[in-house]
Amino acid sequence: MDRRSWLLLLLLGAIWGASYLFIKIGLRDLSPAMIAWVRIALAAVVLIPVAASQGALRGLGSLWGWFALIGLVQAGGPFLLIAVGEEEISSGLAGILIASAPLFTALLAVWVDHEERSQGLRLVGVLVGFGGVALLLGVDLGGEGAALLGGLAVVLAALGYAIGGFLVKHKLAGVPPIGMSAAVLLSAAVLMLPVAIIGFPDSSPGLGPAAAIFVLGVLGTGFAWVIFYGLIATIGPARAFIVTYIAPGFAIVYGAIFLAEAITVSILAGLGLILAGSWLAAEGRLPWRPRAPETGQLEAVGSEPAVAASRSSGAGR
């Protein structure tokens, strides 16, 4: 890859890693439901004109039922669960746990997609990665109480990303990715509106929380996906998905610098196990081994890097 591509990957990782920081700030004055809906609606406002200008929305009328289902499973539901989880856990920890989406993709493939099934090193990766999740839930969160439930909510969001990836692969094959993202987010915005109304704040949010959610929606969930699909077009999906392994590090750093969140040994160990396991589960090879020709690809629709994946990665992000 050239220098420009690497810079764009780092920029994308920095943007997606900041999503959890913005959510944490937004929670000071806004409900999880309102945060989820606003970011989805703003992202749709950004992506729809881009998709329309590329002709990527043509001929999609017969697929709106699938867009609606995927919008709930892979956008509305996960975004809500992440915000609920961050009411109880740190933003950095949320960024790490959501990176478990590729592990769920590899695990679910045993039953729903034999092309993506785990064996050999990929199976080892699943076990290693879930060991990291267990370490974080059992040690860093203490294994009980509200914090554990918050962590499980984020893990459930990662599962939603993985399920959505399979739905995209099997039901929306051939749909232009940017058009699919715009349609899914628009559907999710409509379907999540009643939930957002229930969680409407009693008073106007402060400038900080309002600005954080605006940036989260426009930059982190809208323009970030424009950058992401631009990278896919120039360097290919496999290299573009390197961002999956970059964003959690940014999430930890942002949380430590701006929110004074602690970086514990268990957090670093859990991060290492989840990223190593995700790599093996997705690639089925050690990092220094050459990549085999790709036979399949999952593309997720969302914001964080874990919402998109090549082969058995899931995610995004």
Secondary structure, DSSP 4 states (H G I P E B T S, - for coil): --HHHHHHHHHHHHHHHHHHHHHHHHTTTS-HHHHHHHHHHHHHHHHHHHHHHTTTTTT-GGGHHHHHHHHIIIIIHHHHHHHHHHTTS-HHHHHHHGGGHHHHHHHHHHHH-GGG---THHHHHHHHHHHHHHHIIIIISTTSHHHHHHHHHHHHHHHHHHHHHHHHHHHSTTS-HHHHHHHHHHHHHHHHHHHHHHT--SSPPPHHHHHHHHHIIIIIIIIHHHHHHHHHHHH-HHHHGGGGGTHHHHHHHHHHHHH-----HHHHHHHHHHHHHHHHHHHSS-TTSPPPPP---B---SSSTTB-BSTT--B--
